[in-house]
Amino acid sequence: MRSIKDWPEDERPREKLLQQGAERLSDAELLALVLRTGDAASGTSALDQARSLLSRFGSLRELAAAGSRELQQQKGIGPAKTAELLGVFELARRFAAAPLRPGERYSCSRDVYRHYHERLRDRKKEVFLTLLLDAKNRVIREVQISEGSLTASIVHPREVFAPVVRESAAAVLFIHNHPSGDPTPSREDIDLTTRLRQAGELMGVRVLDHIIIGNGDYISFADRGL
C-alpha cells in the first residue's frame, strides 16, 4: 500500500489544508494530520488509521470521549499517538469552553450553560461545581465540590458552604452534569437542591440557581420554579 507521501500532492491532507483551507478537509483527513504516520507493520497510512478510528467509535465526539486504554486497543495506536489524540481533544474542549471568570457577572442560566457545556457534557462522572458570587452577582471563584460515580455525586451542605464562608460570598450558583446526557433532575437532585437552598437561607446566602448540564441541553431549577 502506498504511503501518503506517494499520493498526488493535492490529495495529501497537509498540502490540501495549506492550499484549500482546513474547512475543506474531512474529519478523517484532519485526524490523519494529528496521527502523522501510519502503521508500517500492517501497511496502513495515517488516513487509513483515522478512518478506522472513526468507524470504530462512530463519530469524532465519541472518539474524543474515549480513554487511553480504549484508544490503544486500535491496531497501530500506541502510547505516543494516544497522547497526541488525547491532547488535541483536550485543547479543543478548552478552546470551546469559556468559563465564567472572576469579576464577570452572572445574569441568566443560559450564560452558565454556554460557558460550561463543552467542559462538562462528555464527562463520564458527575462533577458538582459551586460558583461563589458577590452581592452584585459577580463571580468570585469556582469551586469543585465533588466528582462522583457514574450515576451520582456525593454532596453535603457542609462541604458546599465551607468555601462560601471563607470567601464571604453573598450568593451561590450550583452546576453539575449528567453523564447520561439527559439533564432531567432526579429525585436526589431535587432533594439536594432543597437542602442546599434551606442551608443558604439559614446562613443568609442567596442560592440563585442549580443548573444541570446534559448533552446539548440543560435544566435550570430557577427557570422551572424548582
C-alpha positions, 0 to 999 in steps of 0.5 A: 500500500502506498504511503501518503507521501506517494499520493498526488500532492493535492490529495495529501491532507497537509498540502490540501489544508495549506492550499484549500483551507482546513474547512475543506478537509474531512474529519478523517483527513484532519485526524490523519494530520494529528496521527502523522504516520501510519502503521508500517507493520500492517501497511496502513497510512495515517488516513487509513488509521483515522478512518478506522478510528472513526468507524470504530467509535462512530463519530469524532465526539465519541472518539474524543470521549474515549480513554487511553486504554480504549484508544490503544486497543486500535491496531497501530495506536500506541502510547505516543499517538494516544497522547497526541489524540488525547491532547488535541481533544483536550485543547479543543474542549478548552478552546470551546469552553469559556468559563465564567471568570472572576469579576464577570457577572452572572445574569441568566442560566443560559450564560452558565450553560454556554460557558460550561457545556463543552467542559462538562457534557462528555464527562463520564462522572458527575462533577458538582461545581459551586460558583461563589458570587458577590452581592452584585452577582459577580463571580468570585471563584469556582469551586469543585465540590465533588466528582462522583460515580457514574450515576451520582455525586456525593454532596453535603451542605457542609462541604458546599458552604465551607468555601462560601464562608471563607470567601464571604460570598453573598450568593451561590450558583450550583452546576453539575452534569449528567453523564447520561446526557439527559439533564432531567433532575432526579429525585436526589437532585431535587432533594439536594437542591432543597437542602442546599437552598434551606442551608443558604437561607439559614446562613443568609446566602442567596442560592440563585440557581442549580443548573444541570448540564446534559448533552446539548441541553440543560435544566435550570431549577430557577427557570422551572420554579424548582 
